[in-house]
Amino acid sequence: MRLYYLEMKRLIRTKSVWILMIAMVVLAAVMAYVPVTFIRAYKTDAGNVQAVTGVQAVKISKETRKDMEGEVTEEKIRQAIRVLNEMYQEYGSSFMEEVSADVYAEKIYPIMPVLNVIEQVLVPDGKNLYNMETFDVKEEDAATIYEKYREEIQGLSQNPELVKEMQKISGSVKTPFTYESGMTLETVDYYTIYLFLVMFAFIVIASPVYAAEYQTGADDVIRCTKNGRVRIAVTKILVTFTLAVATFVASSLTFVAVLYILYGGSGFGTSIQMGYVFYLPALTIGSMLKLQIAGGVLFTLATVSFVLFLSSKCKNVQTALISAFGIAILPMILNMAGNNNVLNIMRCILPTGGFGLINGLQSELMARNFALVAGHYIWLPYILLVAAAVAVPVFVGLTIVSYCRRGR
């Protein structure tokens, strides 16, 4: 325990470490706040319509869309279709530039979340609410919208095996969908960006753990002590894990706390299908965020384990850092190289595979990417999570062995 305390004290007192820890918490608060600046709502005052953003827009959105909250029932869908028919009959459009501002703010804006579902399920292919000359959706179609949604899942792929797997995942999606005003799915996107940036902070913290002592020669002295091999190797791993996880959890809680301050908890219960009906998992915005945080802890441990292994192999900090940064961006490079079965598996099994802007856990949860493994189609989020869980003990073991054998 004393060795653990001394190592923890040494690492925390390193200037770059505590600066990064504070920066990660501050960055979490900033990234949680940024999405609210893009929220737009409309305030009507004596016939004048004013567009507002920020926290004020959140309040107005809650007020104007409160009738749409809860389950998106057949009656709410019928109501939205009725409004759209009126708009097309009178204006020939529902587009904001072609409808008077006060009518748009009063009739179209409050039902926009439901219109999004109608557009994706009931509007004919190749059409949307803004390029239709006439609105051909009838109120009676509201009764079958969720049946049609289930049917269209089958048309997402020409491969029967893939369709079967998609239906397994989407089968637990609850219908009617649920909507809560305020927060949107884009809010969680900024948590994904945050995770990607945090990955580099963990790399900077973990890379010098062993390599710095190799570089200065201090390791030669440490190895001569009673606890200079296995025990010091394990202690360094435990201390780095403790700092990384504690910082990650504190930052994530800060992110969630800021969301509660800005939105008052509203929006966490919204089905992610309200953003795009063909997302496969049965998740709400809140459960998506919880899953990302839980997965983030696992990906943090996997990334730190791998970087510690590099640190135990490299002769200096610079080499460890460069190698770690290369592996950090490799999943993104493989993703951009193409949607290939082998490349998909490779990027998912890399220890940094769960962190990414276009290939991280959230991206894969909202995508329909599968890998063919031993004749079976496996959804990529499963591979990401299993690979990270396996990577932790594997790279911890390799790190200990590498450190203990060094100099022999």
N, C-alpha and C positions, 0 to 999 in steps of 0.2 A: 504493500500500500504506500509506503514511503517513496519507493521508486516511482510509482504512478504519480504521486503528488509532485515530486521534483520535476518529472518530465512534463507534467501539465503546466507547472509554473514556468518552466523554460520556454515552452511553446507559446503560452499566452503573452509572455513578456516580449516576444518577438514583435517588433513594431508593425511589420507588414501583416501579421496574423490578426492582431486586434483591430487594425484599421479595416481589413477586409470583412471581419465579423460585423463591425458597426455598419459598414457600407452595405452589406447584404440586407440588414434589417431596414435601413433607410430606403434602399432600392425597392424592397417589398411594398413599403407604404406608397412610394411614388407610383409604382406599376399598378397598384390597386386603385389609385386616384385617377390616373390618366383616362381610362375608358369613359368616366362620367362626363368628361369635357366634350365627348362626341355625341352624347345623347341630345336629341332635339325634340322639342315639343312646341305646341302652339297655344298662345294665350290670347283670348279674345276680350277686348275691352271697348265697349260702346261701338261695336261694329268693326273696330280695327283689329287686325290679326298681327301678332308679333311673335316671331320665332325666338325661342329662348333655349339656352343650353345649360349644362352643368347641373348642380344640385337642384336648382329651381325647375329644370326640365323634368327631373325625376319626380318631384312633387306633383307637377301638372300631369305627368303621364299616369301616375297612380290615380289621380282624381278623374281624369277623362276616360280611363280604361277600366274603371272599377267594375263596370257591368260585364266586362268580358272575363273577369277573373274566375278561377275555379275550373271545373271541367268544361271543355269546349264541346258542349252538347249539340245535339241536332238543332235545337231551337236557336242557339246562338249562330250557328252556321246558316240557318234559314234567314235570320235577321240580316246577316252580312250580305247574303245573296240578294235579298230584297233591296237593300240600300244600293248595291252595285247596279241592279237593273234600273233603278230610278236615275242613277248618275248617267248611265249610257243612254237612256231615253231622253234625258234633258240636255246633256252636254256631249254625248257621243264618246265619252272617255271618263276615266277615273284619275287621270294624270293631273298632278297638282297644277301644272302650268295651264291646263285647259279647263280647270274647275275653279270657280271663284274661291279666294283664300278662306273666306268665312265658312263656306260650305264644306271645303276640304277639312278645315279644323274641327267643324262640328260633327260631320258625318263620316268622313273617310278615316281620318287619323285615329279615332277611338277604336276602330275595328281592324286596324292594320294587321295585328297578330293573327286574326282569324282569316283575313284575306290571303295571307301568306300560305296557309294550309289549303285554302280553296284553289289558289292559283296552281299549286303543285300537283294536286290530286284531280281536280275536276276540269280545269281548263285544258283544251286539246293540246297535244304535243306541237311544239313549234310556236305556240302562242303564249302571251302573258297579258297581264292586266293593262299593259301600256301600249301594246300593238294590236289589240283587238278592235275591229271596227264596230262590231256588235257583241253584246254579251249574251251568249247562248246557254249559260248555266241556269238551270231552273231550280226553284225552291225545293222541288221534290227530290233533287239530287242530294240534298243534305242527309236524307235518310240512309243513303248507301255509301257515304264518303269513306267511312272506315273499312267497309267491305272492299271498296275499290283500292284503298290504300294497301290492304293485305294482298290483294290480287297483283298489284303492280310490283310488289317485292319479287314476285316470280319472274318478272320481266327485266330484272336488273342484270341478268347474265344469261348467256346461251348455254352455259354448262349446267346440266341438271344437278351434279354433285355440289357445285358451288351454291346453287339456289337452295339446296337442301340445308347446307350449313348456315346460309343467311337467315333462313326461316327459323332455324333453331335459336339463333341469337335474338332475332327480332320478335320471336313468338311471345316473349315475356313483356313486350312493350304494352303498357296499359292504355286502353282506349275507353272512353274519350281521352284525348290529350289534356294536360293540365297547364293552365297559364296563370302566372302572377306578374303584375306590372312592375316596372322598375328596372331590375337587372336584366341583361341580355346575355346570350351565350358568348358574345364577343368579350365580355368581361374576363372569362376564363382564358381566352386567348392570350391575354397579357400575363397570366400566370405561367403559361408555356414559355413566353419570351423571358420571363424572370428566371425560370428553371435553366434555360439555356445559358444565360449570363452567369448564374450561380455556379454552374459546372466549371467554368474557368477559374472562379475564385477558389473552389476546392482543389483544383489542380495546382494552383500557386501555393496553397497551404501545405499540401501533401508532398509535393515534389522534393523539397529540401530535407525531409525528415531523416533519411539515411544518407543521401548524396552529399549534403552539406558537410557531414562529418568525414566522409571519404575525402572530400575536397580539401579540408583543412588538416587532415591527418589525425584529428581527435579520435577517430574510430580505432586507431592502433592502440591508444591508451585504454579506451573503454573495454576492448576485448581482453585486456590483461586482468580485469577485475573479476570478482566472483560471479557477478551477474551479467557479464559482458557479452553473452551470446543469446541463448533462447529467451531468457527472461527479459532482457532489454529490448529484444526484437518484438516480443509480444506486448510489452508495456507501451512501446511507441505506437503500435497498431491500435491498442485500446484507447490511448489518449487522443490520437487523431480521429478515431471513430466518434469519441465522445464530443469533441469540439465540432466536428462536421454535423453530426445529427442534432446536437443542441442548437447550433446556429441555424440549421435548416428549419427545425421545428419552430424556433422563435420567430424567424422570418415569415414562415407560412402563417403562423397565428397572427402576426402583424397584418399580413395581407387580408386575412379573413376579418379581422377586427375593423380595418378601414372600410371594408365592404359593408359591414353592419352599420357603421356610422353613416355612410353615404346613402345606403338603400334601406336601412332599418330591417334587414333580413328579408325584405320583399324580393321575390324573383328566384330564390333558391329552389322553390318547388316547381318551377316551370319545366315541363318536359323538353328535352333537347330537340325533339321532333318539331317543336314550334319554330325552330330555326330552319330546319330542313327535314322534311317528313321521312326521308329515307335513311337517316342515321339508324344504325342497327341496334345498338344497346338500349336496354330499358333504364335510362338514366335521366335524372333531373339535373339542372345546373348545379345544385348543391351536391348531389351525389357524384357528379363528374369531378367537382373540385376536391371532394374528399378522396376519391380514387387517385387523383393526381398527387395529392399530398402523401398518401400512403405509398404509392408507387415511387414518388420522389425520394422518400427515405430509403427505399430499396436501391434505387438507381444511384443515390449518393454513396451508399456503402459499396456498391459494385465499382463505381468510378474511383473512389478513394482507395479501395483494395488494389485496383489495377495500378494506380499511380504510385502507391507505396511499393509495389513490386518493381516498377520501373526505377524508382528511387534506390531500391536495394541492389539494382544491377548496374546503374550508371555511375561513372567515376566523378561526375560533377553535376551541380544543380542545373546548369544550362542544358546539358544533354537530356536530363530527365524532363525538364519543362518542354523542350522542343518535341520530344517523342510523345509526351502526353497531349500536347496541343494537336499534334498530327492525328492521333487516334480520336481525339474529341470531335474533329470535323469530318473524319472519314465516313461515318454513317450518312452525313448529308451529301457527301460526294457520291457515295454508292447509290443513294436515293435519286440523285439527279442523273446518274448514268443510265437509268431506265428501270421500268417495272419488270424486272427479270426475277425468276424464282430463286436462283442461286444468290443474286445480289441482295434480294430481300432478306433471305435467311442470314447472310453474312452481316448485314447492317444491324439486324435485330439481336444477334448473339454477341456483338461487340459490347464491352462493359459500359460504353457511353451511349449505347443505342437508344436508351430511354429519354435522353435529353436531346432536343432538336426543335428547330423552328417548323420544319415541314415533315419531320419523320419521327417526332417524339411520341409519347404515349397518347396525348390528346389527339394528335393528328391521325394516329392509327385507329383510335376508338371511333373517330368520325368517318374514317375511310372504309372501303370494302376490300381490303388487301388480304389475300390468303397465300400461304406457302404450301406447296405440295411436298409433304414429308412422308416417305414410306407408303405412298399410295393414298394418303389421307390429306384433306385440305384443313389447314390449321390457321385460324385467325391470328394475324401478326401481334396484336396486343398480348395474347397468351404466350407467344414465343419471347417477347420482350421481357415479361415478368419472370418467366421460368429461367431464362438465360441469366438475368440479373441475380436471381436467388442462387443459382449454381456458381456464378462468378465470385461471389463473396468468399465462401470457404475455400474455393480453388486458389484464388490469388492471395488470400491470407496465408495458406499453407506454403505456396511458392515463395512468398516474401520471406517467411521465417527460414525456410531451407536456404534461399539465396543469401540471406544475411549471415547465417551461421557458417556457411561454406566459404564465404569470402576470405581470401588470404591463405587458404589451405593449399 
